[in-house]
Every structure is written in structure tokens, then in C-alpha cells.
Amino acid sequence: MRVTISGCIVLLFLRPLAAAPPLRHTVPAPLPALPAPAPAQIRAGSLVLPQCPGLPAYCGYLPRPLDPAGQVPGTIDIGFEFYPHRNAGPRSGTIVAVEGGPGYPSTGSRGSYWGLFYPLLDTRDMLLVDNRGTGKSAALDCPALQNSLNGTLDTITACGMLLGDTSDLYGSGLGADDLAAVLDALGIQHIDLYGDSYGSYFCQAFAGRHGDRLRSLILDSTYPVVGLSPWYPEEDYAMRHAFNVTCQQNADCVNLPGSSMERIEQLLDAVETQPLSGTAYDGNGVLVPVTASGESLSYEAYSNATTSVVYRELDPAARAYLENGDTAPLLRLLAENFVAGLSNCTPNTPGCYSAALFVAVSCTDYPQIYNMTSPAPLRPGQAQASIALEQQNDPGVYGPFTIAEYRLMPLPSSVLDMCLPWPVPSPLHPPGQPVPPGTVFPDVPVLVLSGGLDSLTPAQQGAEAAALFPNAQQIVVANSFHVTALGDLDDCASVIARRFVIDLAPGDTSCAHDIAEVRMVPKFARFMAELDPATAGAGNQGTPADLRAAAAAAYTAGDAVARWWVNYSGSGVGLRGGQFQYTYASSHGINFVLDNCRWVEDLAVSGTISWMQIKPGPIDAQVTFETPEGAGALEITWDDREPQAQASIQGTIGGRKIVASMEAP
């Protein structure tokens, strides 16, 4: 999940295995500073904390043993930000929020947590603690790994050698103990704990080790801290379900023969027989070489890097290639996915995201298909034996992709091999045990939020996490992706989360069933004549050709808006030419400028688009273009967050009045 905060693009992820899937959302408004009369420092528990510059918070560090078992000497400073409640009088509680990754600091996403919990902070304090090895807590830095586009076994090997006997000292269990120590130092007894993605896994570890400190627990896009399979079989079902259910919710797709996944399988068969190579513009408008293969399609389907865009466009891109030999939509999707799957910290510093910490936690906490206590030279043989057994017992675990294709995805999206060269842990820190064996989880109110289209931390994994707790309730937010409450454009999961903190119950959750579907591209066309015309309304004077041009203009506008999810530079390129730019009008408002953008080859569209992202998400496109029948000037409007949204089209083409409608692009 991508958020821009003070110049640092933060990706809020993740399950144990993927690199960043930037489920991108709105830019949080800047946090206010403390009011002028606020003291320069405060005493909290046994600590004296100075003001954090430019933030409504006080900053602190707590020295902790690097190795509580005493085998490795030294200490590590755990950094945190403490946000006092705004109103005078006693606090009614303390909210603690934990970031994902692993590798991202919680303080780096302060704007998102402030935005989520702001209505509760009149009487509640908020605490953000950077896990050991992230952000302010001595961020781990392995330069070769940090600076590589994707981790490789060579850079991971070098990182393990650099960390040496400290390589097993950054797991979730030790981090949870650090958080408990910070609470002790601040004199905080009970907390309302929220974690998203890996942060939710960390929160389970905290609950298993320090459950008596919890008043409530919210696990947003989670997976179980106990009982997780190293093959992650839940992901395949979730991925296939996401493509198929998206098709079923779109009228132009549901009536096609076969299912969405069957068409993607046909595409896979075609590129496995003859890989397709070419060039395409990535999300930031850079022309790059691209190859469509089993490996790249597997990465497209599983990485979730482009979230809604992959479900919106992969099926029609497959049809465009298989039926018409049109490679542009498919190659663009693959190019965008590779860039969107990378960490987008600016600058690429370990304080913003630590690749070393990602690997250190993954290799300490998560189950592997080989024995982490075995010497590294023995693990490849163990991996091969495990793969052979899995192919025998469940050859379709990643269907329609093979285990080999899944394994060839870029690290760390495919993690089957990631920890092969990692150092053997100390017997004092056994791998795969963020909580002690036999842990009984506390009987506290637990809310599990899962995205209905999330294949990174599927709803099934959320159910498995909920089953660990005797008093847990899972809410699946339909048509939502990875991390549901942060940057919530539908005012649904965020409202449920806040209500849960207040009442220890989610209350009315009906909104979770009413989230707008992903609007699929009906089909990719090279020319206007291939498109269905927009539907004429009362007073329309346009010809069928005019209404096809109107539809093409609407698809051009919709295509530019969709690119926001994969574009980080503010400038991009149309599918078949031209350019667009976007700027932020407010924390939830985006303005686009189109300059001769071509979604089809024979229509160049210019103009402006305004998009207010918060539900109902009104979009207003004012566009101009030239057709053989005359000049066009149209206003195209629709509500982005409304289910089964319709677009209204009004204006003129060649002096003829256009009044029409169509499914929102």
C-alpha cells in the first residue's frame, strides 16, 4: 500500500512472502504541530520525552538488549513517537499501531495512522514504536541488498555474512518484547493494538507473549502466526477467485464463454509455447523491454503489485492478444507490474525501508520448505525433496502456474528459495517460533479485517488467524484489497475499526458488502469502429460513429485515472501514445491533464479530469478531440466508488448534440 508522507513513499505491506504490493491510497494531510503553549518536554512514566519537531508528538528512545539471551553483547535503541490526547483531562486509553513489511517503520506511516484514528485522539493517546531494525530503531543496512532492484541469493548471502551472529535477533518475538518494555517505561498498562499486513502478524506475536496488556486487537489483512504453511496454498484459491468474481460482476465479461481464469490459462499456454517480447512504458512513463512468459504472468497474477489494475485489465489484455494479436495492453501491464512491485522509498534508504530487516524477519519467523537449523549447503537438497513431494501431493498448488514458474518470480515475491543461504540461528533463538509452542492466546476482543480480493493475505488466512483467539470476529470487505482501514476511500473498514476501539464490537458492518466492484475494461480495441457505441439519451443528435468516439474518449479518461494506481512520478504515457500528468488538489483530490492521449489509435484526447476519491468518488472529465466527422468537446462524469456506476456524456461532436450514457470506464 503506497502512501506519500513528507517526501517518502511508503509501501504498507505485507504477507511473509511478497515484496511490496503498493495498494496505493490517498496522501494523508500533514500532521499539525503541537500547540504553541505545549511544553518542550514531558514526563511519561519513567521517561522524559522532548517534542518531535513539526509533529504533535514527543519522541523517545529506549535502550534494549540486542540479545536478551545474553549470547551476543550490546544494546539497541528502540525509537518511538508518543502522541498525547488533544483534550484536557485524563486519557481514556492508548492506541498502538504497527506497520507492515517487515522492514517499514511504524513512524514512517504516522500520517496514515493519524488519519485513521484522528476522531478518537481527543481522549486517547497514540503510540508508534519502530520495530528493531527499522526506522528510528537502528535500521538494518546491507548495502548490496538494499540497493538491488530485487533481492538475489548473492545479495542475501552477503547480508547474512554481514549480520553474522546477529542475523537471528530481529524476529517478531523479540520485537514484541521491545514493545512491552516501551509500555512499561511509559507507564502504559493496557492498549488498543492495530496492525496491518505484517504488522498484524507482529501483533499476534505480541498477543501471544503479552496478552495481558491488550484491551482490544485489530488485525488488518492478516495471516496466522501459528500454523502457516510454507507453500501458502490459500493464495492460489484467492487469486483465481479474484479474477473470476471480478468478471462475474461486469456485464461485458460475465457473458463471455468460459471463466476469466480459463482465458488467462489460454494466455499462459500461448506464451509458454512462444514467449512474447517487446517494449512498453512502465507506470512512470519509461520505455522498458518486456517479455510475457510463465514467470512474468505468475508474477503479475500473484504479486498484487498493481491491485485493482491487474483485475481490471489482464483478462481483456489476454483476449486482445489471443484474438487480435494486440500486444500493447499485455506488455504495458507487465511493465507496470515490475516497477510497482519494487520498494518506492525515496530516497532508497534503510530508514525508510530496510530490505535486510525484511529478510532477517522472514528467515527467523516464517516456516520454510527446508530446515533452517541445517547448514546452508544441505538446504538446496532439502528444498528439492520438498518440492518433489509437493508436486506429487498437490501439483496445482499455484495453478495454473507451475511450482517452477512460481519459484522463478523475482525475490522476494517468491520466497521458496529466499532463506537458503541465511545463517543458521542460535539454539537460543529457534526459527519459526515468534510465540512459544503451545501458546494460548488471550480472551480479548479481536477484529480481523480481510479484503475480499486480497491474494497476499487471503481471507482464508485471516480466518485461520481469527481461529487462534477465543473472542475474534472476521469481517471480509468485498471488492477490497490488501489493508482495508488505511486510506479507506469507502468510509467502511475505517469506521468499523474506530467503532471497535470504542465499543469493543464492530457494530453495523453492512457497508462491507456494498463496496464497488472493480470495473473491467470490456475489451481493448485498436480503433473506434471496434467499440460498442455509448447509449443515446433523450435529445441526442449524434451518429453511431459519434457515440463510438464518445465511448473511446470515456475509456481514454478511465485509463488515465486507472494509471494513478501504478504511476508514482505524476507523468505517464497513454496506451497508444500521448501523455498525461496528475497533481494533488487536496488530500483526496487528484487533477489530471491529458495531452493527445490515445487509448485507441485513431482518437487523440486532450483535456482535464478532476477526481475526488472519497465515496462516492465523483470524476469529471472535460475532453476535446478531432474525428473525421468533426471536432468533439464532451463532459464525461461518473461516481468512481458507486457499485455498477454509469457514466453520463454530454457535449457536441461536429456541432451535433451528444447526450449519452455507458457503463463507467
C-alpha positions in Angstrom: 0.0 0.0 0.0 1.6 3.2 -1.1 1.3 6.5 0.8 3.3 9.6 0.3 4.4 11.2 3.6 6.8 14.1 3.7 8.6 13.0 0.5 8.9 9.4 1.5 6.8 6.9 -0.5 5.8 4.2 2.0 4.6 0.8 1.0 2.4 -0.7 3.6 2.6 -4.4 3.2 2.9 -7.5 3.5 2.5 -11.1 4.0 5.6 -13.2 4.7 6.4 -13.6 1.1 5.9 -10.7 -1.2 7.8 -7.6 -1.9 5.7 -4.5 -1.9 2.3 -4.7 -3.4 1.6 -1.0 -3.4 -2.1 -0.9 -2.8 -1.9 2.8 -3.1 -4.2 5.3 -1.5 -4.6 8.9 -0.7 -2.0 11.2 0.6 -2.6 12.0 4.3 -2.9 15.6 5.3 0.1 17.0 7.1 0.0 16.4 10.8 -0.3 19.6 12.9 2.5 20.6 15.2 1.9 20.8 19.0 0.1 24.0 20.0 2.4 26.8 21.0 1.9 26.6 24.7 2.8 22.9 24.7 5.7 22.1 26.9 9.1 21.4 25.3 9.3 18.1 27.1 7.0 15.9 29.1 7.4 13.1 31.6 5.8 9.9 30.6 6.2 7.1 33.1 9.9 6.9 33.9 11.0 8.8 30.7 11.4 12.4 29.8 10.5 13.0 26.2 11.3 16.1 24.1 8.9 17.4 21.4 9.2 15.8 18.0 10.0 18.7 15.6 6.9 19.6 13.5 4.7 16.8 14.9 2.0 16.7 17.6 4.2 14.2 19.5 7.1 13.6 21.8 10.0 11.4 20.8 12.0 8.9 22.7 14.4 6.0 22.7 14.6 3.0 25.0 17.9 1.0 25.2 17.2 -2.7 24.9 19.5 -5.7 25.0 20.3 -6.7 21.4 20.2 -10.3 22.6 18.1 -10.8 25.7 19.5 -14.3 26.0 23.0 -12.8 26.5 24.8 -14.7 23.8 25.5 -11.6 21.8 26.5 -8.4 23.7 25.3 -4.9 23.1 22.1 -2.9 23.1 19.8 -1.5 20.5 17.9 1.8 20.9 14.1 1.4 20.2 12.7 4.6 18.8 9.1 5.8 19.3 6.7 8.7 19.0 4.1 9.4 21.7 1.1 11.4 20.7 -0.8 12.8 23.8 -4.6 13.1 23.6 -5.7 16.5 22.5 -8.2 17.4 25.1 -7.5 18.4 28.7 -8.2 15.7 31.3 -7.3 12.1 31.7 -6.8 9.8 28.8 -9.3 7.1 28.0 -6.8 4.7 26.5 -3.8 4.3 24.3 -3.8 3.2 20.7 -0.7 1.5 19.3 -0.4 1.0 15.5 2.2 -1.3 13.9 3.4 -1.1 10.3 4.0 -3.9 7.9 6.8 -5.1 5.7 8.6 -6.4 7.5 11.1 -3.6 7.1 8.9 -0.5 7.3 8.9 1.7 10.4 5.6 2.5 12.1 6.6 6.2 12.4 7.0 6.3 8.7 3.3 5.8 8.3 2.3 8.2 11.0 0.1 10.2 8.6 -2.0 7.1 7.8 -2.4 6.1 11.4 -3.2 9.7 12.4 -5.8 9.8 9.6 -7.4 6.5 10.7 -7.6 7.2 14.5 -7.9 11.1 14.5 -11.6 11.1 15.6 -10.5 9.1 18.7 -7.5 11.1 19.7 -9.3 13.8 21.7 -9.2 11.4 24.7 -6.8 8.7 23.6 -3.0 8.7 23.3 -1.4 7.2 20.3 2.0 5.4 20.3 4.1 4.4 17.3 7.1 2.2 18.0 9.6 1.3 15.3 10.4 -2.4 15.4 14.0 -3.2 16.0 15.9 -2.9 12.8 13.5 -0.4 11.2 13.3 3.4 11.1 14.4 5.0 14.3 15.3 1.7 15.9 18.7 1.1 14.3 17.5 0.3 10.8 19.4 -2.6 9.3 21.5 -1.8 6.3 23.0 -4.4 3.9 24.1 -2.1 1.1 24.2 -4.6 -1.8 20.7 -6.0 -0.8 19.3 -2.5 -0.1 20.4 -1.2 -3.5 19.4 -4.1 -5.7 16.1 -3.9 -7.6 15.1 -7.2 -6.2 17.0 -9.3 -3.7 19.1 -12.1 -5.1 20.6 -15.1 -3.4 24.0 -13.4 -3.7 23.0 -10.2 -2.0 21.1 -12.2 0.6 24.2 -14.3 1.3 26.3 -11.2 1.6 23.7 -9.7 4.0 23.7 -12.8 6.2 27.5 -12.8 6.4 27.5 -9.1 7.3 25.0 -9.6 10.1 26.7 -12.7 11.3 25.6 -13.8 14.8 23.1 -11.0 15.0 21.1 -12.3 12.0 18.5 -14.1 14.2 18.0 -11.2 16.6 15.3 -9.3 14.6 12.3 -11.6 14.8 8.8 -10.7 15.8 9.1 -12.2 19.3 12.0 -10.0 20.3 10.2 -7.0 18.8 7.1 -7.8 20.7 9.2 -7.9 23.9 10.6 -4.5 23.0 7.1 -3.0 22.6 6.2 -4.4 26.1 9.3 -2.8 27.5 8.4 0.6 26.0 4.9 0.3 27.5 6.5 -0.4 30.9 8.8 2.6 30.6 5.9 4.9 29.6 3.7 3.6 32.4 1.1 2.3 30.0 -0.7 -0.8 31.2 -3.3 -1.7 28.5 -3.5 -0.8 24.9 -5.8 -1.0 21.8 -3.4 -2.6 19.3 -3.8 -2.2 15.5 -1.6 -3.9 12.9 -1.8 -4.0 9.1 -0.3 -6.7 7.0 3.0 -8.0 8.6 2.1 -5.6 11.4 -0.9 -7.8 12.1 1.4 -10.9 12.3 3.6 -8.9 14.8 0.5 -8.0 16.8 -0.4 -11.7 17.1 3.1 -12.4 18.4 2.6 -9.6 20.9 -0.8 -11.0 21.9 0.8 -14.5 22.4 3.6 -13.1 24.6 2.0 -10.2 26.3 -1.8 -10.8 26.1 -2.4 -9.3 29.5 -1.5 -5.8 28.0 -4.3 -5.8 25.5 -7.7 -4.1 25.8 -8.5 -4.9 22.1 -6.8 -6.1 19.0 -7.4 -5.3 15.3 -5.7 -7.4 12.6 -6.0 -5.8 9.2 -5.1 -8.1 6.3 -3.6 -10.8 8.4 -2.2 -14.4 8.3 -1.8 -16.7 11.3 1.3 -16.5 13.5 0.8 -20.3 14.2 0.1 -23.0 11.6 1.1 -21.2 8.4 2.1 -23.4 5.5 5.4 -22.6 3.8 3.6 -23.1 0.4 0.8 -20.6 1.2 -1.8 -22.6 -0.7 -4.6 -20.2 0.3 -3.2 -17.7 -2.2 -4.0 -19.7 -5.3 -7.7 -20.0 -4.5 -7.8 -16.3 -3.6 -6.0 -15.3 -6.8 -8.3 -17.4 -9.0 -11.4 -16.2 -7.1 -10.4 -12.5 -7.5 -10.2 -12.8 -11.3 -13.4 -14.8 -11.6 -15.5 -12.8 -9.3 -14.4 -9.5 -10.9 -15.6 -10.9 -14.3 -18.9 -12.1 -12.8 -19.6 -8.5 -11.6 -19.1 -6.9 -15.0 -21.8 -7.4 -17.6 -19.5 -7.4 -20.6 -17.3 -10.1 -19.1 -19.9 -12.4 -17.4 -21.5 -13.3 -20.8 -18.2 -14.4 -22.4 -17.7 -18.1 -22.8 -15.6 -19.7 -20.0 -14.2 -18.0 -16.9 -11.7 -15.3 -16.6 -9.1 -17.7 -15.3 -9.6 -20.0 -18.2 -8.7 -17.2 -20.6 -5.7 -16.4 -18.5 -4.7 -20.1 -18.7 -5.0 -19.9 -22.5 -2.7 -16.9 -22.5 -0.3 -18.8 -20.3 -0.3 -21.7 -22.7 0.4 -19.4 -25.6 3.4 -17.6 -24.0 4.8 -20.8 -22.6 4.8 -22.2 -26.2 6.2 -18.9 -27.7 7.3 -16.2 -25.3 6.3 -12.7 -26.3 8.9 -10.0 -26.2 8.6 -6.3 -26.9 8.8 -2.9 -25.2 6.2 -0.9 -23.2 6.0 2.1 -20.9 6.1 1.3 -17.2 3.9 3.2 -14.8 6.3 6.1 -14.7 6.5 6.6 -18.5 9.8 4.9 -19.0 10.1 2.6 -22.1 11.4 -0.8 -21.0 11.9 -4.2 -22.5 9.2 -6.7 -21.6 8.8 -10.5 -22.0 5.5 -12.2 -21.5 6.3 -15.7 -20.1 5.0 -18.1 -17.5 7.3 -16.4 -15.0 6.2 -12.9 -15.7 2.5 -13.8 -15.8 2.9 -15.7 -12.5 4.4 -12.5 -11.0 1.5 -10.4 -12.5 -1.2 -12.7 -11.0 0.4 -13.3 -7.6 2.3 -10.1 -6.7 -0.8 -7.9 -6.3 1.6 -5.1 -7.1 -1.0 -3.2 -9.2 -4.0 -4.2 -7.1 -7.2 -3.3 -9.0 -5.4 -2.7 -12.3 -4.5 -6.3 -12.8 -8.1 -7.5 -12.3 -9.4 -4.6 -14.4 -7.1 -5.4 -17.4 -5.4 -8.8 -17.5 -8.4 -10.7 -18.8 -9.2 -8.2 -21.6 -5.4 -7.9 -22.4 -5.3 -11.7 -22.8 -8.3 -11.6 -25.2 -6.7 -8.7 -27.2 -3.6 -10.7 -27.7 -5.1 -14.2 -28.3 -7.9 -12.9 -30.6 -6.3 -10.0 -32.4 -2.6 -10.2 -31.8 -2.7 -6.9 -30.0 0.3 -6.9 -27.6 0.2 -3.4 -26.3 -2.2 -3.9 -23.3 -0.5 -7.0 -22.1 3.1 -5.7 -22.4 2.1 -2.5 -20.6 0.6 -4.4 -17.7 3.8 -6.5 -17.3 6.0 -3.4 -17.4 3.9 -1.6 -14.9 3.8 -4.6 -12.6 7.6 -4.9 -12.4 8.0 -1.3 -11.3 5.1 -1.2 -9.0 6.4 -4.3 -7.2 9.6 -2.6 -6.2 10.1 -0.7 -3.0 9.4 3.0 -3.7 11.1 4.7 -0.8 12.6 8.0 -1.8 15.4 8.0 -1.1 16.1 4.3 -1.0 17.4 4.3 2.5 17.1 1.6 5.2 15.4 4.1 7.4 12.5 4.3 5.0 12.5 0.6 4.2 15.1 -2.0 5.3 15.5 -4.9 2.8 17.8 -6.5 5.3 15.2 -6.5 8.0 12.6 -8.0 5.6 14.9 -11.0 5.0 16.0 -11.2 8.7 12.4 -11.4 10.0 11.3 -13.7 7.1 14.1 -16.2 7.8 13.6 -16.1 11.5 9.8 -16.3 11.8 8.3 -17.9 8.8 8.1 -21.7 8.0 10.4 -22.8 5.2 10.4 -25.8 2.9 13.8 -26.7 4.3 15.3 -26.9 7.8 16.8 -23.5 8.9 18.8 -25.3 11.6 20.6 -27.3 8.9 23.8 -25.9 7.4 23.2 -23.9 4.3 24.9 -26.4 1.9 22.3 -29.0 2.9 19.2 -26.9 2.3 19.0 -27.0 -1.5 18.7 -30.8 -1.4 16.0 -30.5 1.3 14.2 -27.9 -0.9 14.3 -30.2 -3.9 12.9 -33.1 -1.8 10.1 -30.9 -0.5 9.3 -29.6 -4.0 9.2 -33.2 -5.4 6.8 -34.2 -2.6 4.6 -31.1 -3.1 4.4 -31.8 -6.9 3.3 -35.3 -6.1 0.7 -34.4 -3.4 -0.6 -31.0 -4.8 0.9 -30.2 -8.2 -1.7 -27.5 -8.7 -0.8 -25.6 -5.5 0.0 -22.5 -7.7 -2.3 -23.4 -10.6 -2.4 -22.6 -13.5 1.2 -21.8 -12.9 3.8 -24.5 -12.1 5.9 -24.6 -8.9 8.9 -23.9 -11.2 7.2 -20.7 -12.6 6.2 -19.5 -9.1 9.8 -20.2 -7.9 11.2 -18.1 -10.8 9.4 -15.0 -9.8 11.6 -12.2 -8.5 12.7 -12.4 -4.9 11.2 -11.8 -2.6 7.8 -12.2 -4.2 8.7 -15.9 -4.5 10.3 -16.8 -1.2 10.7 -20.5 -1.6 14.5 -20.0 -2.0 15.0 -16.8 -0.2 16.4 -18.1 3.1 18.6 -20.9 1.6 21.8 -19.0 2.3 20.7 -17.3 5.6 22.9 -18.1 8.7 21.9 -21.0 11.0 20.2 -19.4 14.0 21.4 -19.9 17.5 19.7 -22.7 19.5 18.6 -19.9 21.9 16.5 -18.4 19.1 14.8 -21.3 17.4 13.4 -20.4 14.0 9.7 -20.3 13.2 8.7 -19.6 16.8 7.6 -16.0 17.2 5.4 -17.3 20.0 6.4 -20.3 22.3 5.0 -23.7 21.3 1.6 -24.3 22.9 0.8 -20.6 23.4 -2.8 -19.9 24.5 -3.9 -16.6 23.0 -5.9 -14.2 25.2 -9.6 -13.9 25.5 -9.7 -10.2 24.4 -12.0 -8.7 21.7 -10.3 -9.2 18.3 -11.4 -7.8 15.0 -10.0 -9.3 11.8 -10.4 -7.3 8.6 -9.8 -9.0 5.3 -10.0 -7.7 1.7 -12.3 -9.9 -0.4 -9.8 -9.6 -3.4 -6.6 -9.8 -1.4 -4.4 -12.6 -2.6 -1.5 -11.6 -0.5 -3.1 -12.2 2.8 -6.3 -14.1 1.7 -9.5 -14.0 3.7 -8.9 -17.7 4.5 -5.6 -16.9 6.2 -7.5 -14.2 8.1 -10.0 -16.8 9.3 -7.1 -19.0 10.4 -5.7 -16.1 12.4 -9.1 -15.4 13.9 -9.4 -19.0 15.0 -6.4 -18.6 17.3 -8.4 -16.3 19.5 -11.4 -17.3 21.6 -13.1 -13.9 21.1 -12.4 -12.9 17.5 -14.7 -11.8 14.6 -13.7 -11.6 11.0 -15.2 -9.0 8.6 -14.5 -9.6 4.9 -14.7 -6.3 3.0 -16.0 -7.2 -0.5 -14.0 -6.0 -3.6 -11.2 -4.7 -1.4 -7.5 -5.4 -1.5 -4.6 -5.6 0.9 -5.1 -3.4 4.0 -8.6 -2.2 4.3 -8.8 0.5 7.0 -5.9 2.8 6.0 -6.7 5.2 3.2 -10.3 3.9 3.2 -12.0 5.6 0.2 -15.3 4.0 1.1 -15.6 5.0 4.7 -16.3 1.4 5.7 -13.4 -0.6 7.2 -12.0 2.6 8.9 -15.4 3.3 10.5 -15.7 -0.3 11.7 -12.2 -0.2 13.2 -12.8 3.0 15.1 -16.2 1.7 16.4 -14.5 -1.4 17.5 -11.9 0.5 19.6 -14.8 2.5 21.2 -17.3 -0.3 21.8 -15.2 -3.5 21.6 -17.7 -4.5 18.9 -17.8 -3.7 15.2 -21.4 -2.6 15.1 -23.1 -2.3 11.7 -20.9 -3.9 9.1 -23.3 -3.9 6.2 -21.1 -1.5 4.3 -18.6 -4.3 3.9 -20.9 -5.9 1.3 -21.5 -2.7 -0.7 -18.1 -1.8 -2.0 -18.0 -1.0 -5.7 -16.7 -3.8 -8.0 -13.5 -3.5 -10.0 -14.7 -2.1 -13.3 -13.1 -4.2 -16.0 -12.2 -2.9 -19.4 -14.9 -4.5 -21.6 -12.3 -5.1 -24.4 -9.2 -3.4 -25.7 -9.7 -2.0 -29.2 -7.2 -0.6 -31.7 -9.8 1.6 -33.4 -13.0 3.4 -32.5 -15.0 1.3 -35.0 -14.4 -1.8 -32.9 -16.1 -0.4 -29.9 -19.8 -0.5 -28.9 -21.3 3.0 -29.1 -22.4 4.8 -25.9 -26.2 4.6 -25.4 -28.0 7.5 -26.8 -30.2 9.6 -24.5 -33.1 11.9 -24.9 -32.1 14.8 -27.2 -29.1 13.1 -28.7 -28.2 14.1 -32.2 -25.0 12.1 -32.6 -24.5 9.4 -35.1 -23.3 5.8 -34.2 -19.8 6.9 -35.1 -20.1 9.9 -32.8 -21.2 7.6 -30.0 -18.3 5.3 -30.6 -16.0 8.3 -30.4 -17.7 9.3 -27.1 -17.1 5.8 -25.7 -13.5 5.9 -26.8 -13.0 9.3 -25.1 -14.5 7.9 -21.9 -12.2 4.9 -22.0 -9.3 7.2 -22.5 -10.2 9.2 -19.4 -10.8 6.0 -17.4 -7.5 4.6 -18.5 -5.6 7.7 -17.3 -7.4 7.5 -13.9 -6.5 3.8 -13.5 -2.9 4.6 -14.1 -2.7 6.6 -10.9 -2.5 3.2 -9.1 0.7 2.3 -10.8 2.3 5.7 -11.5 4.5 7.4 -8.9 6.0 10.2 -10.9 3.0 12.3 -11.8 3.6 11.9 -15.5 2.7 9.0 -17.8 2.0 7.8 -21.3 -1.2 6.8 -23.0 -1.7 3.2 -24.1 -1.1 4.0 -27.7 0.5 7.4 -27.4 0.2 10.9 -25.9 0.8 11.9 -22.3 -0.9 12.7 -19.1 0.1 14.4 -15.8 -1.6 14.5 -12.4 -1.3 16.7 -9.4 -2.8 16.5 -5.9 -5.5 19.1 -5.4 -6.1 18.1 -1.7 -5.5 15.0 0.5 -8.2 13.2 -1.5 -8.4 15.2 -4.8 -6.5 14.4 -7.9 -6.4 16.6 -11.1 -5.3 15.1 -14.5 -4.2 16.9 -17.7 -4.4 14.8 -20.9 -2.3 15.8 -23.9 -3.3 13.9 -27.0 -3.7 10.6 -25.1 -4.6 7.7 -27.3 -6.4 4.7 -25.9 -7.3 3.7 -29.4 -5.0 4.6 -32.3 -7.4 6.9 -34.2 -8.5 9.2 -31.3 -6.2 11.7 -29.5 -7.9 13.1 -26.4 -6.8 16.2 -24.5 -8.4 17.9 -21.6 -8.7 17.7 -17.8 -10.1 15.3 -15.2 -10.9 16.0 -11.6 -11.3 13.1 -9.2 -12.4 13.3 -5.6 -11.5 9.9 -4.3 -13.7 9.7 -1.2 -17.0 7.9 -1.7 -18.9 8.5 -3.9 -15.7 9.5 -5.7 -17.1 11.9 -8.4 -15.0 12.1 -11.6 -15.5 14.9 -14.1 -13.6 14.8 -17.4 -13.7 17.7 -19.8 -12.2 16.5 -23.0 -11.7 17.6 -26.6 -10.7 15.6 -29.8 -10.9 15.6 -33.5 -12.8 12.9 -35.5 -13.4 12.6 -39.3 -17.0 13.7 -38.5 -15.8 16.9 -36.7 -14.4 18.3 -33.5 -15.6 16.9 -30.2 -16.0 18.6 -26.8 -17.5 16.4 -24.1 -18.1 16.4 -20.4 -18.0 12.8 -19.0 -18.9 12.2 -15.4 -19.3 9.2 -13.1 -19.0 8.2 -9.5 -16.0 6.1 -9.0 -16.9 4.4 -5.7 -20.5 3.6 -6.6 -21.4 0.0 -7.5 -22.4 -0.6 -11.1 -21.7 3.1 -11.8 -22.9 4.7 -15.1 -21.1 7.5 -16.9 -23.0 10.5 -18.3 -21.8 12.0 -21.5 -22.8 15.4 -22.8 -21.4 17.9 -25.3 -21.0 18.2 -29.1 -19.2 16.4 -31.9 -19.2 18.2 -35.3 -21.8 20.5 -33.9 -24.2 17.7 -33.1 -25.5 17.5 -29.6 -24.4 14.4 -27.7 -26.4 13.1 -24.8 -25.4 9.5 -23.9 -24.5 7.1 -21.2 -22.4 4.0 -20.7 -21.0 1.8 -18.0 -18.4 3.8 -16.2 -15.0 3.3 -17.7 
